[in-house]
Amino acid sequence: MGNNYYKILGAIFMIISGLIYTAERIIENLSAALVAAGYASHGTGTDRAPNYAGFFDNFFVWFFFLLGFLLLAYGFPKGNK
């Protein structure tokens, strides 16, 4: 496997990590909006602020990011002596 293969794999893993993190935040916003809409339909109010997950709360987010970073770093050519 060539160096470009490792660079591409590293970039893909880092992008997937970002997509998972973004999807978690979007789902949390939708969840908060659905709860607020349910309370609004009954005429009661609620103060439902989204509770976003941190970067290290989901194992796959930081694992894919770390794996992607390591693959990307490994993909760069080494100096010849």
MARKELUM-952290 format. One record per residue: x, y, z of N, C-alpha, C, CB in turn; residue number from 1. Coordinates in pm, whole numbers, padded with zeros to 5 digits. Glycine has a CB too. Layout:
// MARKELUM-952290
+--------+--------+--------+--------+--------+--------+--------+--------+--------+--------+--------+--------+-----+
|    nc1 |    nc2 |    nc3 |   cac1 |   cac2 |   cac3 |    cc1 |    cc2 |    cc3 |   cbc1 |   cbc2 |   cbc3 | seq |
+--------+--------+--------+--------+--------+--------+--------+--------+--------+--------+--------+--------+-----+
|      X |      Y |      Z |      X |      Y |      Z |      X |      Y |      Z |      X |      Y |      Z | NUM |
...
+--------+--------+--------+--------+--------+--------+--------+--------+--------+--------+--------+--------+-----+
END
This chain:
// MARKELUM-952290
+--------+--------+--------+--------+--------+--------+--------+--------+--------+--------+--------+--------+-----+
|    nc1 |    nc2 |    nc3 |   cac1 |   cac2 |   cac3 |    cc1 |    cc2 |    cc3 |   cbc1 |   cbc2 |   cbc3 | seq |
+--------+--------+--------+--------+--------+--------+--------+--------+--------+--------+--------+--------+-----+
|  00084 | -00118 |  00000 |  00000 |  00000 |  00000 |  00088 |  00124 |  00000 | -00096 |  00000 |  00121 |   1 |
|  00056 |  00215 | -00089 |  00135 |  00336 | -00101 |  00098 |  00441 |  00003 |  00119 |  00394 | -00239 |   2 |
|  00176 |  00546 |  00007 |  00153 |  00653 |  00103 |  00021 |  00724 |  00078 |  00267 |  00753 |  00098 |   3 |
| -00018 |  00737 | -00050 | -00145 |  00804 | -00080 | -00263 |  00728 | -00022 | -00161 |  00819 | -00230 |   4 |
| -00254 |  00597 | -00019 | -00361 |  00516 |  00037 | -00382 |  00548 |  00185 | -00330 |  00366 |  00019 |   5 |
| -00274 |  00561 |  00260 | -00284 |  00593 |  00402 | -00337 |  00735 |  00423 | -00148 |  00578 |  00470 |   6 |
| -00295 |  00827 |  00337 | -00344 |  00965 |  00349 | -00494 |  00972 |  00321 | -00268 |  01057 |  00253 |   7 |
| -00538 |  00900 |  00221 | -00681 |  00899 |  00188 | -00761 |  00834 |  00299 | -00705 |  00826 |  00055 |   8 |
| -00714 |  00720 |  00349 | -00784 |  00654 |  00460 | -00788 |  00743 |  00583 | -00716 |  00521 |  00494 |   9 |
| -00679 |  00809 |  00614 | -00676 |  00899 |  00729 | -00775 |  01013 |  00715 | -00537 |  00955 |  00747 |  10 |
| -00780 |  01072 |  00597 | -00875 |  01181 |  00573 | -01019 |  01131 |  00584 | -00851 |  01244 |  00436 |  11 |
| -01046 |  01012 |  00532 | -01181 |  00956 |  00539 | -01222 |  00932 |  00683 | -01189 |  00825 |  00459 |  12 |
| -01134 |  00875 |  00763 | -01167 |  00851 |  00904 | -01191 |  00982 |  00979 | -01055 |  00772 |  00972 |  13 |
| -01113 |  01084 |  00950 | -01133 |  01212 |  01017 | -01264 |  01278 |  00973 | -01015 |  01306 |  00988 |  14 |
| -01299 |  01265 |  00847 | -01426 |  01320 |  00798 | -01543 |  01245 |  00860 | -01433 |  01312 |  00644 |  15 |
| -01534 |  01112 |  00869 | -01640 |  01033 |  00931 | -01657 |  01073 |  01078 | -01609 |  00882 |  00920 |  16 |
| -01547 |  01096 |  01146 | -01554 |  01141 |  01285 | -01631 |  01272 |  01296 | -01412 |  01158 |  01343 |  17 |
| -01601 |  01365 |  01209 | -01673 |  01493 |  01209 | -01819 |  01478 |  01174 | -01608 |  01589 |  01113 |  18 |
| -01850 |  01388 |  01080 | -01990 |  01366 |  01042 | -02069 |  01304 |  01157 | -01997 |  01276 |  00920 |  19 |
| -02010 |  01211 |  01229 | -02079 |  01150 |  01343 | -02105 |  01255 |  01450 | -01996 |  01033 |  01402 |  20 |
| -02006 |  01338 |  01478 | -02022 |  01442 |  01579 | -02131 |  01542 |  01538 | -01888 |  01516 |  01602 |  21 |
| -02132 |  01580 |  01410 | -02233 |  01672 |  01360 | -02372 |  01609 |  01363 | -02199 |  01716 |  01218 |  22 |
| -02382 |  01482 |  01327 | -02511 |  01413 |  01330 | -02566 |  01407 |  01472 | -02498 |  01271 |  01273 |  23 |
| -02480 |  01386 |  01571 | -02526 |  01386 |  01710 | -02585 |  01520 |  01748 | -02410 |  01351 |  01805 |  24 |
| -02522 |  01628 |  01706 | -02571 |  01762 |  01740 | -02702 |  01792 |  01667 | -02466 |  01868 |  01705 |  25 |
| -02715 |  01749 |  01543 | -02840 |  01770 |  01468 | -02954 |  01692 |  01532 | -02823 |  01728 |  01321 |  26 |
| -02929 |  01568 |  01569 | -03032 |  01486 |  01632 | -03074 |  01547 |  01766 | -02983 |  01341 |  01653 |  27 |
| -02980 |  01600 |  01841 | -03013 |  01664 |  01969 | -03100 |  01788 |  01947 | -02885 |  01703 |  02045 |  28 |
| -03070 |  01867 |  01844 | -03153 |  01983 |  01813 | -03294 |  01942 |  01772 | -03089 |  02067 |  01701 |  29 |
| -03305 |  01838 |  01689 | -03437 |  01789 |  01648 | -03515 |  01736 |  01767 | -03423 |  01680 |  01541 |  30 |
| -03447 |  01666 |  01855 | -03512 |  01613 |  01975 | -03565 |  01727 |  02062 | -03414 |  01527 |  02054 |  31 |
| -03485 |  01829 |  02081 | -03529 |  01943 |  02162 | -03646 |  02015 |  02096 | -03413 |  02041 |  02184 |  32 |
| -03644 |  02026 |  01964 | -03753 |  02092 |  01893 | -03882 |  02011 |  01901 | -03715 |  02115 |  01746 |  33 |
| -03873 |  01879 |  01893 | -03992 |  01796 |  01904 | -04054 |  01804 |  02043 | -03959 |  01650 |  01871 |  34 |
| -03971 |  01805 |  02144 | -04022 |  01818 |  02281 | -04087 |  01954 |  02300 | -03908 |  01798 |  02384 |  35 |
| -04024 |  02059 |  02252 | -04081 |  02194 |  02264 | -04212 |  02205 |  02188 | -03981 |  02299 |  02213 |  36 |
| -04220 |  02144 |  02070 | -04344 |  02147 |  01993 | -04455 |  02071 |  02065 | -04322 |  02088 |  01854 |  37 |
| -04420 |  01962 |  02131 | -04520 |  01887 |  02207 | -04576 |  01968 |  02322 | -04461 |  01758 |  02258 |  38 |
| -04490 |  02037 |  02395 | -04537 |  02122 |  02504 | -04616 |  02240 |  02451 | -04419 |  02171 |  02588 |  39 |
| -04577 |  02296 |  02338 | -04646 |  02411 |  02282 | -04786 |  02374 |  02235 | -04566 |  02469 |  02166 |  40 |
| -04807 |  02252 |  02190 | -04939 |  02212 |  02143 | -05038 |  02199 |  02258 | -04930 |  02080 |  02067 |  41 |
| -04988 |  02177 |  02379 | -05076 |  02167 |  02496 | -05088 |  02301 |  02568 | -05023 |  02061 |  02592 |  42 |
| -05022 |  02402 |  02521 | -05031 |  02534 |  02581 | -04942 |  02554 |  02701 | -05170 |  02560 |  02619 |  43 |
| -04854 |  02461 |  02727 | -04760 |  02478 |  02838 | -04622 |  02508 |  02782 | -04757 |  02350 |  02929 |  44 |
| -04541 |  02567 |  02862 | -04407 |  02602 |  02816 | -04302 |  02518 |  02885 | -04379 |  02750 |  02839 |  45 |
| -04188 |  02510 |  02823 | -04075 |  02441 |  02883 | -03947 |  02511 |  02842 | -04072 |  02292 |  02840 |  46 |
| -03849 |  02498 |  02925 | -03719 |  02556 |  02893 | -03625 |  02441 |  02863 | -03664 |  02645 |  03011 |  47 |
| -03638 |  02385 |  02745 | -03559 |  02269 |  02704 | -03441 |  02317 |  02623 | -03644 |  02167 |  02623 |  48 |
| -03326 |  02327 |  02687 | -03203 |  02363 |  02617 | -03134 |  02235 |  02571 | -03108 |  02449 |  02709 |  49 |
| -03083 |  02234 |  02449 | -03013 |  02113 |  02402 | -02893 |  02079 |  02490 | -02968 |  02131 |  02256 |  50 |
| -02878 |  01953 |  02519 | -02766 |  01904 |  02599 | -02670 |  01833 |  02505 | -02814 |  01808 |  02716 |  51 |
| -02576 |  01908 |  02450 | -02485 |  01852 |  02351 | -02383 |  01760 |  02416 | -02415 |  01964 |  02276 |  52 |
| -02355 |  01652 |  02345 | -02251 |  01560 |  02391 | -02115 |  01622 |  02363 | -02264 |  01421 |  02321 |  53 |
| -02021 |  01596 |  02451 | -01885 |  01646 |  02432 | -01811 |  01563 |  02328 | -01809 |  01646 |  02564 |  54 |
| -01695 |  01609 |  02293 | -01616 |  01540 |  02191 | -01574 |  01401 |  02236 | -01492 |  01623 |  02155 |  55 |
| -01544 |  01384 |  02364 | -01495 |  01256 |  02414 | -01606 |  01169 |  02472 | -01389 |  01279 |  02520 |  56 |
| -01732 |  01211 |  02462 | -01842 |  01131 |  02515 | -01875 |  01012 |  02425 | -01966 |  01217 |  02532 |  57 |
| -01857 |  01026 |  02296 | -01882 |  00916 |  02203 | -01748 |  00853 |  02167 | -01958 |  00966 |  02075 |  58 |
| -01737 |  00724 |  02193 | -01612 |  00651 |  02168 | -01571 |  00659 |  02021 | -01626 |  00506 |  02210 |  59 |
| -01665 |  00644 |  01930 | -01633 |  00636 |  01788 | -01582 |  00769 |  01733 | -01754 |  00592 |  01710 |  60 |
| -01628 |  00880 |  01788 | -01584 |  01011 |  01737 | -01434 |  01028 |  01760 | -01662 |  01125 |  01806 |  61 |
| -01390 |  01014 |  01882 | -01247 |  01037 |  01908 | -01161 |  00922 |  01858 | -01223 |  01057 |  02057 |  62 |
| -01216 |  00799 |  01855 | -01138 |  00686 |  01803 | -01112 |  00702 |  01654 | -01210 |  00553 |  01830 |  63 |
| -01216 |  00736 |  01577 | -01199 |  00757 |  01433 | -01108 |  00877 |  01407 | -01335 |  00777 |  01365 |  64 |
| -01121 |  00982 |  01487 | -01035 |  01098 |  01468 | -00889 |  01062 |  01494 | -01079 |  01213 |  01559 |  65 |
| -00863 |  00991 |  01603 | -00726 |  00950 |  01635 | -00671 |  00855 |  01530 | -00722 |  00884 |  01774 |  66 |
| -00751 |  00758 |  01489 | -00708 |  00664 |  01385 | -00680 |  00737 |  01254 | -00815 |  00555 |  01363 |  67 |
| -00767 |  00831 |  01218 | -00745 |  00909 |  01097 | -00620 |  00993 |  01104 | -00863 |  00997 |  01071 |  68 |
| -00595 |  01053 |  01219 | -00474 |  01134 |  01236 | -00349 |  01047 |  01224 | -00476 |  01206 |  01371 |  69 |
| -00351 |  00931 |  01287 | -00235 |  00842 |  01281 | -00210 |  00793 |  01138 | -00253 |  00723 |  01375 |  70 |
| -00317 |  00755 |  01068 | -00301 |  00710 |  00929 | -00252 |  00823 |  00839 | -00433 |  00654 |  00876 |  71 |
| -00305 |  00942 |  00862 | -00263 |  01056 |  00782 | -00116 |  01088 |  00806 | -00350 |  01179 |  00813 |  72 |
| -00074 |  01085 |  00931 |  00066 |  01112 |  00963 |  00157 |  01002 |  00908 |  00085 |  01123 |  01115 |  73 |
|  00111 |  00878 |  00911 |  00191 |  00767 |  00859 |  00202 |  00773 |  00707 |  00130 |  00633 |  00901 |  74 |
|  00104 |  00835 |  00642 |  00103 |  00842 |  00497 |  00203 |  00939 |  00438 | -00031 |  00878 |  00450 |  75 |
|  00253 |  01031 |  00517 |  00351 |  01124 |  00463 |  00486 |  01055 |  00452 |  00362 |  01251 |  00551 |  76 |
|  00557 |  01083 |  00344 |  00685 |  01013 |  00323 |  00787 |  01047 |  00430 |  00741 |  01047 |  00185 |  77 |
|  00868 |  00948 |  00459 |  00974 |  00966 |  00557 |  01099 |  01018 |  00486 |  01004 |  00834 |  00631 |  78 |
|  01183 |  01084 |  00562 |  01309 |  01134 |  00505 |  01407 |  01021 |  00481 |  01371 |  01239 |  00597 |  79 |
|  01475 |  01023 |  00370 |  01576 |  00921 |  00339 |  01712 |  00968 |  00388 |  01580 |  00891 |  00187 |  80 |
|  01784 |  00878 |  00452 |  01918 |  00913 |  00502 |  02023 |  00838 |  00426 |  01930 |  00885 |  00651 |  81 |
+--------+--------+--------+--------+--------+--------+--------+--------+--------+--------+--------+--------+-----+
END
